[in-house]
Amino acid sequence: MLEQGIEGASVRNIAKEAGLSLGSLRYYFHSQEELMKYARELVSERITQRVDKIFASDKNPNEKILEVLLELLPQTSKLGREPKVRLFFKTLAVQPEKTAAVDQDGVYLAVKNVMSNLLLLNFIKKNLDIGIETERLYALINGLALNSLLNPDELSAQRVEEIILVHLNSICKESVK
Amino acid sequence: MLEQGIEGASVRNIAKEAGLSLGSLRYYFHSQEELMKYARELVSERITQRVDKIFASDKNPNEKILEVLLELLPQTSKLGREPKVRLFFKTLAVQPEKTAAVDQDGVYLAVKNVMSNLLLLNFIKKNLDIGIETERLYALINGLALNSLLNPDELSAQRVEEIILVHLNSICKESVK
């Protein structure tokens, strides 16, 4: 999909790329649409798994939170191409009927998770509205991701990390890093 | 384009919609691509004009700055459908060769403009990095716009205004509103 666009991501081409016969892939996916739906859900699931793994790791909370947010962005993800593919799906879905609900979006779930953790740790500045801050951070992540997809050379990984850090520090009582 | 997608926005359909003969439209635009390029630039130009008009108006600076930012977003624009169409073009441009440079984006120019004005008025908190803050605000605007396109019923105009205000207040010395 990233190489040839959505038109290139036919059941036929994907079977070829995966070294499967067309028949065996068709056994599981009757149409490109079914295949794409599966892929979209898989990408979201992988992002969620990765986020859970980071949260469960043995680092200090500040590090984990920053790592989770960076993992959501194409520029800084270590996981791989999932954040880019996720946004590709998102921008494809300009027709409302194709749009996945926001609560099926691994990135949205991760942002909510980050905010819950910041609250739990008592890191968040007083008087902030958590609902608004969740939407603000989610929009920031989506905007940065969109930028990476459209103007890949514009924001470096380092720049993206700086922006995320500035944002985190602006909502936290003490400097995250 | 918003009604029928990019496929529907053929030179033929646009001539029909505009009450022009196909021949006369073809005289100016030899291909759909040329027409789309013109439309994209026009949308960007209109956004810039609108922003200039707001800055030149007779209100106090705080009001102008907030009004400019709200004008960039589909949820809160009073100008019309330009912000939505602009984002539609942006998400269409997932192939790098179709992408317009960021400095041809009326919204990016407006965000830079807002930041310059905040600086000029000495509103910005000390120790903020203007480059980072410009990218952060631009990403926030793009993320909010993307959200309106994909999940139109999720963020109300009022919610969007709250998010923008929280953001502005967080980078300004005094409350903007």
Interface residues (C-beta under 8 A of the other chain):
Chain A: G5 F88 K90 T91 A93 V94 Q95 P96 T99 A101 V102 L128 D129 I132 E133 E135 R136 Y138 A139 L140 I141 N142 G143 L144 L146 N147 L149 L150 N151 P152 E154 L155 R159 E162 I163 V166 H167 S170 I171
Chain B: G5 F88 K90 T91 L92 A93 V94 Q95 P96 T99 A101 V102 L128 D129 I132 E133 E135 R136 Y138 A139 L140 I141 N142 G143 L144 L146 N147 L149 L150 N151 P152 E154 L155 R159 E162 I163 V166 H167 S170 I171
